[in-house]
Amino acid sequence: MQLFYNPEITAGMDSFAFDREESRHIVKVLRRSNGDSVMVTNGMGSIFRTEIASAAEHKCTVRIVEEKRQEKLPYELHLAVAPTKMIDRFEWFLEKATELGATRITPLICDRAERRSLKTDRLHKIVQSAMKQSLRAWLPVLDEPQDFRDLVSEDFNGVKIVAHCEQGERLGIKQLVRPGQDVAILIGPEGDFTHKEIRFALESGFLPATLGSNRLRTETAAVAACHAVTFINEPS
């Protein structure tokens, strides 16, 4: 099944039209024609089965035939990750985190950040594409880049984790998180968080965590953390 994305669809609508880019893809590339089925999500939990009413390349119009709801995950997973110097590595992380079930992603600007500005339009498209590819009906929230201290100071009703490489007592994520529990995880840049940042996070209620004995790249660490939370919540 191929899934399309249109955030403007709501329950009760009878029909809608795709924009020019999506219309051309449906009609020209996929060679869909009048009467063919097209599956669409609004990124808010609904998947709509539609039929093409007008297969025009500039404006493909469809009729909504059926709406199904996809169950929301029983937990929130917020990943706050320092953007990598090579943007393609951060884009790879966004894709995989979306596939694995992250619900909110924040580019984290910290003291040793390798990158402080991002073209978020492109990043939103990557997240949308990953959602469609993985047949998810819930689009993760992708924040604008946020300062480390501002984010750490936010209220969060769940377990808060800072993954770092400094010596000291640190537990694995599987030891810190229970099934169904909301989780926020901080992942630092290649040079790790500074001592002051780690101390500030700990004083703000974050729990210190390790992702294993191997030294991981930022994007690998973030995906590993995401997978650990997903695994904890898998039905036994």
ROSEBA-412386 format. One record per residue (C-alpha): y, x, z; residue in three letters. Coordinates in nm, 4 decimals, padded with zeros to 6 digits. Layout:
residues N
+----------+----------+----------+------+
!        Y !        X !        Z ! balo !
+----------+----------+----------+------+
!        Y !        X !        Z !  Ala !
...
+----------+----------+----------+------+
//
This chain:
residues 236
+----------+----------+----------+------+
!        Y !        X !        Z ! balo !
+----------+----------+----------+------+
!  00.0000 !  00.0000 !  00.0000 !  Met !
!  00.3495 !  00.1208 ! -00.0857 !  Gln !
!  00.6195 !  00.0146 !  00.1555 !  Leu !
!  00.9886 ! -00.0236 !  00.0729 !  Phe !
!  01.2792 ! -00.0326 !  00.3180 !  Tyr !
!  01.5685 ! -00.2754 !  00.3295 !  Asn !
!  01.7561 ! -00.3097 !  00.6614 !  Pro !
!  01.9372 ! -00.6264 !  00.5508 !  Glu !
!  01.6319 ! -00.8538 !  00.5469 !  Ile !
!  01.6122 ! -01.0990 !  00.8369 !  Thr !
!  01.3769 ! -01.3819 !  00.9293 !  Ala !
!  01.4580 ! -01.7016 !  00.7445 !  Gly !
!  01.5792 ! -01.5402 !  00.4219 !  Met !
!  01.4281 ! -01.6759 !  00.1016 !  Asp !
!  01.5115 ! -01.3862 ! -00.1318 !  Ser !
!  01.7075 ! -01.0641 ! -00.1676 !  Phe !
!  01.7849 ! -00.7924 ! -00.4231 !  Ala !
!  01.7187 ! -00.4182 ! -00.4072 !  Phe !
!  01.9966 ! -00.1723 ! -00.4794 !  Asp !
!  02.0127 !  00.0044 ! -00.8159 !  Arg !
!  01.8120 !  00.3110 ! -00.7051 !  Glu !
!  01.5248 !  00.1129 ! -00.5516 !  Glu !
!  01.5306 ! -00.1373 ! -00.8390 !  Ser !
!  01.4901 !  00.1363 ! -01.0967 !  Arg !
!  01.2040 !  00.2908 ! -00.8985 !  His !
!  01.0213 ! -00.0413 ! -00.8747 !  Ile !
!  01.0692 ! -00.1445 ! -01.2370 !  Val !
!  01.0886 !  00.1836 ! -01.4302 !  Lys !
!  00.8695 !  00.4192 ! -01.2273 !  Val !
!  00.6136 !  00.1830 ! -01.0726 !  Leu !
!  00.6265 ! -00.0527 ! -01.3742 !  Arg !
!  00.6277 ! -00.3648 ! -01.1610 !  Arg !
!  00.7148 ! -00.6905 ! -01.3332 !  Ser !
!  00.7812 ! -01.0566 ! -01.2523 !  Asn !
!  00.5216 ! -01.2016 ! -01.0156 !  Gly !
!  00.4054 ! -00.8647 ! -00.8799 !  Asp !
!  00.3905 ! -00.8147 ! -00.5018 !  Ser !
!  00.6214 ! -00.5743 ! -00.3197 !  Val !
!  00.5895 ! -00.4947 !  00.0518 !  Met !
!  00.9162 ! -00.4350 !  00.2392 !  Val !
!  01.0125 ! -00.3520 !  00.5982 !  Thr !
!  01.3497 ! -00.3943 !  00.7632 !  Asn !
!  01.2780 ! -00.1128 !  01.0112 !  Gly !
!  01.2975 ! -00.3612 !  01.2996 !  Met !
!  00.9305 ! -00.4521 !  01.3256 !  Gly !
!  00.8866 ! -00.6866 !  01.0287 !  Ser !
!  00.6884 ! -00.6314 !  00.7107 !  Ile !
!  00.7581 ! -00.8811 !  00.4334 !  Phe !
!  00.5293 ! -00.9614 !  00.1419 !  Arg !
!  00.7486 ! -01.0478 ! -00.1539 !  Thr !
!  00.7086 ! -01.1364 ! -00.5205 !  Glu !
!  00.9363 ! -01.0118 ! -00.7946 !  Ile !
!  01.1497 ! -01.2928 ! -00.9343 !  Ala !
!  01.3641 ! -01.0819 ! -01.1678 !  Ser !
!  01.2434 ! -00.7336 ! -01.2658 !  Ala !
!  01.5780 ! -00.5881 ! -01.3726 !  Ala !
!  01.6297 ! -00.2100 ! -01.3432 !  Glu !
!  01.9825 ! -00.2490 ! -01.2087 !  His !
!  01.8993 ! -00.5350 ! -00.9681 !  Lys !
!  01.5410 ! -00.6232 ! -00.8842 !  Cys !
!  01.5307 ! -00.9603 ! -00.7068 !  Thr !
!  01.2323 ! -01.0740 ! -00.4991 !  Val !
!  01.1216 ! -01.3909 ! -00.3186 !  Arg !
!  00.9964 ! -01.3580 !  00.0390 !  Ile !
!  00.6452 ! -01.4999 !  00.0633 !  Val !
!  00.5292 ! -01.3933 !  00.4091 !  Glu !
!  00.6521 ! -01.2078 !  00.7165 !  Glu !
!  00.4287 ! -01.0182 !  00.9576 !  Lys !
!  00.5352 ! -00.8516 !  01.2784 !  Arg !
!  00.4152 ! -00.5038 !  01.3721 !  Gln !
!  00.3649 ! -00.4510 !  01.7438 !  Glu !
!  00.6174 ! -00.2188 !  01.9011 !  Lys !
!  00.4898 !  00.0906 !  02.0800 !  Leu !
!  00.4535 !  00.0310 !  02.4553 !  Pro !
!  00.6718 !  00.3327 !  02.5303 !  Tyr !
!  00.9920 !  00.5027 !  02.4130 !  Glu !
!  00.9724 !  00.8651 !  02.2979 !  Leu !
!  01.3082 !  01.0397 !  02.2777 !  His !
!  01.3013 !  01.3920 !  02.1316 !  Leu !
!  01.6168 !  01.6017 !  02.1685 !  Ala !
!  01.5693 !  01.9121 !  01.9540 !  Val !
!  01.7947 !  02.2053 !  01.8660 !  Ala !
!  01.8484 !  02.2127 !  01.4872 !  Pro !
!  01.6934 !  02.5153 !  01.3191 !  Thr !
!  01.8856 !  02.7705 !  01.1133 !  Lys !
!  01.6704 !  02.6881 !  00.8095 !  Met !
!  01.7365 !  02.3171 !  00.7641 !  Ile !
!  01.4096 !  02.2547 !  00.5793 !  Asp !
!  01.2212 !  02.3326 !  00.9003 !  Arg !
!  01.4217 !  02.0706 !  01.0916 !  Phe !
!  01.3639 !  01.8221 !  00.8105 !  Glu !
!  00.9894 !  01.8896 !  00.8349 !  Trp !
!  01.0059 !  01.8136 !  01.2078 !  Phe !
!  01.1895 !  01.4859 !  01.1435 !  Leu !
!  00.9230 !  01.3776 !  00.8972 !  Glu !
!  00.6307 !  01.4575 !  01.1278 !  Lys !
!  00.7939 !  01.3160 !  01.4419 !  Ala !
!  00.8580 !  00.9885 !  01.2595 !  Thr !
!  00.4965 !  00.9735 !  01.1414 !  Glu !
!  00.3727 !  01.0399 !  01.4971 !  Leu !
!  00.5828 !  00.7638 !  01.6550 !  Gly !
!  00.9068 !  00.9100 !  01.7913 !  Ala !
!  01.1499 !  00.6269 !  01.8654 !  Thr !
!  01.4717 !  00.8277 !  01.9044 !  Arg !
!  01.5650 !  01.1746 !  01.7802 !  Ile !
!  01.8765 !  01.3685 !  01.8809 !  Thr !
!  01.9866 !  01.6995 !  01.7253 !  Pro !
!  02.0701 !  01.8991 !  02.0366 !  Leu !
!  02.3656 !  02.1409 !  02.0354 !  Ile !
!  02.3074 !  02.4025 !  02.3026 !  Cys !
!  02.4470 !  02.7466 !  02.3873 !  Asp !
!  02.2110 !  02.9396 !  02.1586 !  Arg !
!  02.2108 !  02.6817 !  01.8799 !  Ala !
!  02.1445 !  02.8337 !  01.5361 !  Glu !
!  02.3099 !  02.5396 !  01.3622 !  Arg !
!  02.5890 !  02.3132 !  01.4871 !  Arg !
!  02.6545 !  02.0804 !  01.1937 !  Ser !
!  02.4185 !  01.8618 !  00.9940 !  Leu !
!  02.4370 !  01.6400 !  00.6869 !  Lys !
!  02.3002 !  01.3359 !  00.8598 !  Thr !
!  02.2939 !  01.1186 !  00.5448 !  Asp !
!  02.0100 !  01.3277 !  00.4041 !  Arg !
!  01.8323 !  01.3335 !  00.7416 !  Leu !
!  01.8419 !  00.9536 !  00.7634 !  His !
!  01.6773 !  00.9323 !  00.4202 !  Lys !
!  01.4010 !  01.1679 !  00.5340 !  Ile !
!  01.3324 !  00.9534 !  00.8402 !  Val !
!  01.3283 !  00.6374 !  00.6288 !  Gln !
!  01.0901 !  00.7956 !  00.3782 !  Ser !
!  00.8556 !  00.9097 !  00.6565 !  Ala !
!  00.8584 !  00.5618 !  00.8093 !  Met !
!  00.7593 !  00.4075 !  00.4747 !  Lys !
!  00.4948 !  00.6726 !  00.4046 !  Gln !
!  00.3291 !  00.6167 !  00.7427 !  Ser !
!  00.3507 !  00.2347 !  00.7065 !  Leu !
!  00.5608 !  00.1994 !  01.0198 !  Arg !
!  00.7835 ! -00.1047 !  01.0571 !  Ala !
!  01.0041 !  00.0493 !  01.3262 !  Trp !
!  01.2721 !  00.2953 !  01.2149 !  Leu !
!  01.3463 !  00.5660 !  01.4735 !  Pro !
!  01.7046 !  00.6008 !  01.5914 !  Val !
!  01.8541 !  00.9243 !  01.4560 !  Leu !
!  02.1619 !  01.0270 !  01.6543 !  Asp !
!  02.4546 !  01.2367 !  01.5522 !  Glu !
!  02.4371 !  01.5918 !  01.6970 !  Pro !
!  02.5020 !  01.5809 !  02.0698 !  Gln !
!  02.6081 !  01.8391 !  02.3268 !  Asp !
!  02.3299 !  01.9518 !  02.5601 !  Phe !
!  02.5129 !  01.8732 !  02.8830 !  Arg !
!  02.6293 !  01.5338 !  02.7631 !  Asp !
!  02.2781 !  01.4280 !  02.6717 !  Leu !
!  02.1212 !  01.5642 !  02.9893 !  Val !
!  02.3746 !  01.3643 !  03.1912 !  Ser !
!  02.2713 !  01.0333 !  03.0280 !  Glu !
!  02.0765 !  00.7756 !  03.2277 !  Asp !
!  01.7111 !  00.7468 !  03.1258 !  Phe !
!  01.4539 !  00.5189 !  03.2864 !  Asn !
!  01.1449 !  00.7301 !  03.2349 !  Gly !
!  01.0050 !  01.0778 !  03.2783 !  Val !
!  01.2431 !  01.3529 !  03.1645 !  Lys !
!  01.1012 !  01.6856 !  03.0476 !  Ile !
!  01.2544 !  02.0187 !  02.9515 !  Val !
!  01.0157 !  02.2522 !  02.7672 !  Ala !
!  01.1139 !  02.6158 !  02.8157 !  His !
!  00.9683 !  02.9677 !  02.8237 !  Cys !
!  01.1056 !  03.1064 !  03.1515 !  Glu !
!  00.8682 !  03.2155 !  03.4230 !  Gln !
!  00.7984 !  02.9713 !  03.7035 !  Gly !
!  00.5915 !  02.6647 !  03.7721 !  Glu !
!  00.5525 !  02.4517 !  03.4588 !  Arg !
!  00.2982 !  02.1845 !  03.3789 !  Leu !
!  00.1632 !  02.0587 !  03.0495 !  Gly !
!  00.2972 !  01.7334 !  02.9084 !  Ile !
! -00.0408 !  01.5687 !  02.9576 !  Lys !
! -00.0029 !  01.6355 !  03.3303 !  Gln !
!  00.3495 !  01.4927 !  03.3462 !  Leu !
!  00.3239 !  01.1728 !  03.1418 !  Val !
!  00.1255 !  00.8550 !  03.2032 !  Arg !
!  00.0251 !  00.6060 !  02.9319 !  Pro !
!  00.2977 !  00.3534 !  02.8590 !  Gly !
!  00.5671 !  00.5611 !  03.0261 !  Gln !
!  00.9009 !  00.6215 !  02.8529 !  Asp !
!  00.9583 !  00.9919 !  02.7835 !  Val !
!  01.2546 !  01.2134 !  02.6960 !  Ala !
!  01.1788 !  01.5741 !  02.5950 !  Ile !
!  01.4216 !  01.8618 !  02.5380 !  Leu !
!  01.3215 !  02.1343 !  02.2908 !  Ile !
!  01.5463 !  02.4400 !  02.2615 !  Gly !
!  01.6351 !  02.6856 !  01.9846 !  Pro !
!  01.4367 !  02.9953 !  01.8830 !  Glu !
!  01.5926 !  03.1955 !  02.1678 !  Gly !
!  01.5099 !  02.9211 !  02.4206 !  Asp !
!  01.7554 !  02.7442 !  02.6471 !  Phe !
!  01.9767 !  02.9653 !  02.8624 !  Thr !
!  01.9010 !  02.9987 !  03.2329 !  His !
!  02.2099 !  02.7895 !  03.3114 !  Lys !
!  02.0957 !  02.5115 !  03.0788 !  Glu !
!  01.7473 !  02.5057 !  03.2288 !  Ile !
!  01.8908 !  02.4953 !  03.5805 !  Arg !
!  02.1292 !  02.2140 !  03.4824 !  Phe !
!  01.8426 !  02.0133 !  03.3342 !  Ala !
!  01.6268 !  02.0617 !  03.6425 !  Leu !
!  01.9138 !  01.9609 !  03.8696 !  Glu !
!  01.9553 !  01.6503 !  03.6543 !  Ser !
!  01.5970 !  01.5398 !  03.7176 !  Gly !
!  01.4144 !  01.6978 !  03.4226 !  Phe !
!  01.0668 !  01.8350 !  03.4878 !  Leu !
!  00.9773 !  02.1838 !  03.3582 !  Pro !
!  00.7006 !  02.1890 !  03.0995 !  Ala !
!  00.4966 !  02.4369 !  02.8991 !  Thr !
!  00.3551 !  02.3772 !  02.5521 !  Leu !
!  00.0848 !  02.6402 !  02.5878 !  Gly !
!  00.0504 !  03.0162 !  02.5955 !  Ser !
!  00.1423 !  03.0733 !  02.2291 !  Asn !
!  00.5054 !  03.1214 !  02.1356 !  Arg !
!  00.6024 !  02.8345 !  01.9050 !  Leu !
!  00.8841 !  02.7860 !  01.6595 !  Arg !
!  01.1304 !  02.5122 !  01.7528 !  Thr !
!  00.9992 !  02.2610 !  01.5004 !  Glu !
!  00.6361 !  02.3359 !  01.5912 !  Thr !
!  00.7093 !  02.2939 !  01.9615 !  Ala !
!  00.8787 !  01.9601 !  01.8957 !  Ala !
!  00.5870 !  01.8265 !  01.6907 !  Val !
!  00.3375 !  01.9533 !  01.9502 !  Ala !
!  00.5284 !  01.7714 !  02.2258 !  Ala !
!  00.5414 !  01.4543 !  02.0174 !  Cys !
!  00.1703 !  01.4711 !  01.9452 !  His !
!  00.0897 !  01.5235 !  02.3135 !  Ala !
!  00.2693 !  01.2008 !  02.4083 !  Val !
!  00.1051 !  01.0128 !  02.1187 !  Thr !
! -00.2381 !  01.1378 !  02.2267 !  Phe !
! -00.1796 !  01.0258 !  02.5874 !  Ile !
! -00.1097 !  00.6747 !  02.4599 !  Asn !
! -00.4090 !  00.6504 !  02.2271 !  Glu !
! -00.6595 !  00.3813 !  02.3324 !  Pro !
! -00.9574 !  00.5396 !  02.5056 !  Ser !
+----------+----------+----------+------+
//
